[in-house]
Amino acid sequence: MTQPTDARIKIRRAEQDCDKALTEWRAAVAALRYDVSVNGYGIIHDIPAFRQRLAEAKAALDRSQAALADIELPSHEDYDSL
């Protein structure tokens, strides 16, 4: 059986990792929130700004994935031991 102290540590670590992943996911969403202006032919007006927003979103998503990469999710037993 999992000890309450071990379970608390495991749950706290998972909480921190999930919080980091969600924070970075929100940053990605915020980077893509802006409208993209195009001309009558569908050509993007400001390609450098568009690329910058895409790069910001991708970097944030990469950080979000990294936060989840080694996460050890608590088991039902961990929750039950508290």
Backbone torsions as a table, in degrees:
resi	resn	phi	psi	omega
1	MET	NA	143.1	178.7
2	THR	-72.0	135.2	177.2
3	GLN	-76.5	144.3	-178.6
4	PRO	-55.1	-38.9	-179.6
5	THR	-65.9	-44.0	178.3
6	ASP	-62.7	-41.2	179.8
7	ALA	-64.0	-42.4	179.1
8	ARG	-61.1	-42.3	179.1
9	ILE	-63.7	-46.6	-179.6
10	LYS	-61.5	-44.0	179.8
11	ILE	-65.8	-42.5	-179.7
12	ARG	-63.4	-43.2	178.4
13	ARG	-63.1	-43.1	178.8
14	ALA	-64.5	-39.1	177.8
15	GLU	-61.5	-44.3	179.9
16	GLN	-65.1	-43.2	178.8
17	ASP	-64.6	-42.0	178.5
18	CYS	-66.9	-38.0	177.7
19	ASP	-62.1	-44.3	177.4
20	LYS	-62.1	-44.6	179.8
21	ALA	-61.5	-43.0	179.8
22	LEU	-68.8	-37.7	177.8
23	THR	-61.3	-44.9	179.8
24	GLU	-69.7	-36.4	176.7
25	TRP	-62.0	-43.3	177.9
26	ARG	-62.6	-36.0	177.2
27	ALA	-64.3	-39.0	177.8
28	ALA	-64.5	-45.2	178.8
29	VAL	-60.8	-42.3	-180.0
30	ALA	-63.7	-37.8	179.5
31	ALA	-64.8	-28.5	-177.7
32	LEU	-98.7	3.6	-174.1
33	ARG	-71.1	-20.3	-174.0
34	TYR	-77.1	148.5	173.6
35	ASP	-71.6	152.0	176.9
36	VAL	-110.9	121.3	-178.5
37	SER	-84.0	129.2	177.6
38	VAL	-127.6	155.7	176.7
39	ASN	-85.1	-174.6	-177.5
40	GLY	-62.9	-15.7	179.4
41	TYR	-99.4	1.5	-179.2
42	GLY	84.1	15.6	179.7
43	ILE	-88.1	129.2	-179.9
44	ILE	-67.2	131.1	-177.7
45	HIS	-68.5	-46.2	-173.4
46	ASP	-120.0	80.3	-177.9
47	ILE	-60.0	-44.2	180.0
48	PRO	-59.6	-41.5	178.7
49	ALA	-66.5	-39.0	178.1
50	PHE	-63.0	-46.1	178.2
51	ARG	-61.1	-40.1	179.9
52	GLN	-61.9	-44.4	178.7
53	ARG	-64.2	-39.8	176.8
54	LEU	-63.4	-42.2	179.3
55	ALA	-64.5	-41.2	177.9
56	GLU	-62.6	-44.3	179.9
57	ALA	-64.8	-44.1	-179.8
58	LYS	-63.2	-43.3	179.5
59	ALA	-62.2	-42.0	179.0
60	ALA	-65.2	-41.0	177.8
61	LEU	-65.8	-37.3	176.3
62	ASP	-63.2	-41.4	177.9
63	ARG	-66.5	-36.5	177.9
64	SER	-64.2	-45.5	177.7
65	GLN	-61.7	-40.7	-179.8
66	ALA	-63.2	-38.2	179.3
67	ALA	-63.5	-29.5	-179.0
68	LEU	-92.4	-10.5	-171.9
69	ALA	-58.4	-44.8	-174.9
70	ASP	-113.0	20.0	-176.9
71	ILE	-65.8	137.6	174.8
72	GLU	-111.0	101.3	-177.3
73	LEU	-71.7	140.3	177.4
74	PRO	-64.6	148.6	177.4
75	SER	-92.0	171.0	175.0
76	HIS	-60.0	-36.6	179.1
77	GLU	-62.7	-38.9	177.9
78	ASP	-60.4	-46.8	179.2
79	TYR	-64.6	-41.3	-177.6
80	ASP	-67.1	-25.7	-176.8
81	SER	-76.7	-11.2	-177.9
82	LEU	-82.5	NA	NA
